[in-house]
Amino acid sequence: MTIRDQKFPLIDRIPVRNVIVSVFYKDGLDTFIPGILKYCDARFISTGGTYTELKRILGDAAGLRLLDVAQVTRIPEMEGGLVKTLHPKVHAGILGERKNPAHQRYIDETIGGFYVDMMVGNLYPFERVVADIEAGKVNPRTGEPFNFESARGNVDIGGPTMLRGAAKNFMGCAVVVSPSDYDMILDELKANEGRTTFDTRFALARKVFEMTAAYDAAIARFWEGKSPADLRKIYSFSEE
């Protein structure tokens, strides 16, 4: 079985109304988020520390402009934040084809969702944690040296999934992974009445695949050479 090609006409300029923001590095949000609102009638969907930061930035407007992702999915996140955004309401909104009547019905009627117009994200600092392990640094939260488990916990799952989905469907969703692009995006929105263009969405998508490829390569390098015997020194086991 092969995945079918795009069947329906594309929209060149897409208004930005629903924006998912999920970032570890929050530099630039202070100006980027208000900048989006200057040109777009947008609302933001977020989680965890990003939600807290957006609530601070939005101030009194947060009540109208900000949703926790659990308000969208109607499912609380798993303990430890392991499962938050892995949900059809999130990913159908990112991947749905705008002019596809079947996708529109699925989003409207089956899941009660909406299209996601922009995804702003970056990933857990896996390489930074590996550097801390190699330098013998101590985790300030636990008082113990950073180790394999510290790195494993920083393998991002939800972030790459959303970013790759948005990059795959650049035809319908703008994906922003670098704060260095924030000013360019705002210029785009200003010039296009709060819309992103096909050309810009395509250019942004390439950056996602470059970033996630480098991220996965760093994880693979770290795993290489590790053995079960090494890991048994840091984990405890039960009989079942």
N, C-alpha and C positions, 0 to 999 in steps of 0.2 A: 504494500500500500504506500502511495506517495501522498504528501501533503499537496493540496491543490494550489494553483496560482491565485493571485488577486483577481477577483471577478468583476469588481464594481468600480465605477469612476471614483477618482480621488478628489479630495478637497484641498486646494492649494493653501489657502489662508484659513487657519482654524482659530476661532476665538478661544481665549484662555479663561475657562470658568472653574474647572476643578483641577487642583494642583496637589499632588502628593509630595510631601517633603519629608525625607528620611535621611539625615546626615549625621555622621560622626563629627566631622569638622564643620563647625558652624560659622566660620569666618565669612563675613560679607552679607549674612542674612539681615543684619540691621538695616541695610539700604536696599537689598534686593526685594525683600517681601513688601515693604511700603511702595517700592518702585512698581511692582506688579499691580498693586492696587491703584496706582495712579492712572494706569492705562486700561485696566481690566476689572470687570465685575466678578472677581474671583473669590473662591473659598479654598481653604487649605485643609488637607487631611494629613494627620501626623501621629506619631507615637512617642512614648518615652521622653527622653531628654530633649528631642527636637520639638515635641509638643509643648513642653515647658518653656523652651526658648521662644517659640512662636507666640505663645500666650503673653509673654513679657513684651515682645516686640509690638504685637497688635494692640495691647492695652485694652481700652474699653470696646474696641471693635472685635475682640476675640469671640464674644458671645454670638456674633452673626457670621464671622469669617473663619472660624476654626472648629474642626471636628477631630476628636480622637478616632483612630481607625476602628476601635471597638464599637463606636456609635454607628459606624457604617456596616460592619459585619454582624453586629449583635452577638458577638462571641468574645468573651474576655480573653486576654492573652494568657498563654501558658506560663506557669511559674518560671522565673528566670528570663522571661521575654523571648523564649525559644520560638514560639509561634504567635505571630501578630498579624502579619500581612499576607500569609499564604492562604488565600480565600478567594472563591470565585468572584465576589463583588469587587475585589481589588483587581484581579488579573483579567477578568472579562472586560472591565473598564479600560484597562491598558491595551489589551490585544484586539478588542472588537473593531470590526471594519465599519466605518461610518455610514456607508451607503448600502450596507447589506441588510435587507429587511429581516432575515432570520436572526442576525446578531442583535438588531434593534429589539426584536420581540424577546430574545433571551434576556437582554439587559433590562428591558422594561417590565416584562411580565414574569419571567421565570425567577429572576433573582432580585428584582426591584433595585437595580443599580443605576449607574451613570457612566458615561465615557470620561476617561481621565485625559485631560488636555496637555498636562505637563507633569513630568516626574523629575524631581530634584533630589539627587542622592549621591552619597559617597559611602565608603565601606569601612568596616572595623579595621583598626590599625594592626593588621597581622604582622607586617614586616617590622613595625616598631617594637612589638612584643618580642619577636625573634631576636632583634638587636639587644633588647634588655636581658633575654636569656643568655645570649653569648657574652654579654658584659658582666654577668653574675649579679645583676641588680635584684633588689628585694621588692616584692609587691607591698606597697604601703598599706593596703587593706588587710592583708593577712600576716605580714611580718615574715613571710617565707620567700625564698628565692623564686623568681619566675622560672617555670619549667614547661615541659611538654603540654601539660594540661592548660597552662596559661595561653599557649598558642592555639591549642585545639578550640578553646572557648571563643577565640577571636576569628574563627572561620565563619565569615558572614554567609548566611543562606538567603534570607529574605531580601536583602539589598541587591545582590547580583541577579536574583530572579526577577525582581521588578525592573531593574535597569536593562537587563537583556530583553525582557518582554517589550519594554518601551522602545528600545533600539530596533528590535525586529519590526515593530509596527510604527516606525518613524512616519509612515504615511498619515497616521492619525494622532500621534503623541510626541511632543517634544521632550527630549530627555537631556538633562543638564547635570554633568558630573564634576565640572570644574568651576570654582568661584571666579576664575579669570574670565569666564564667559558671561558672568552676570551682567556687566555693563552692555555687552553686545546684545544680549537678550532684551534688555530694557530699550535699547535703541530700536530693535526690531519691533517691539510692541508699540513704541511711540510712532514709528513710521507706518505701521499697518493697522492702526485703530484697534490695538489690543489683540492682534492675531500673530501667530507664528506662520512662517512660510515653509513650503515644501523643501526649498533649497537649504534653508537653515536646519530644518529637522534632519535632513539627510546628513549634513556635515556633523551635527552633534552626535548622531548615532555611531559614527565611526569611532569616536572617542571612547564610547562605552566598551566596544569590543577590544580596543587596545588596552583599556584599563583592566577589564575582567581577565583578559589573557595573561597580563602581567601578574595579577593577583593569584590566579590559579597556579602559575609557574612558581611563584614564591612558596606557595603551600606545598607543591610537589617537591621542591628542593629541600624544604625543611623535613618532610616525611622520609626522604631518602636517607638510608643508613640507620634509621631507628629500628629497634628490634623489640619483640614482645618482652624479652628479658629486661630490656631497659625500662619499659613501661611498667612492668610489675613492681618496680621499686617505688612507684609513686601512687599506685592504685591499690585499694583494698578490694577483696573479693568475698562473695558469699557462696554457699553451696548451690543455690538456685537463683 
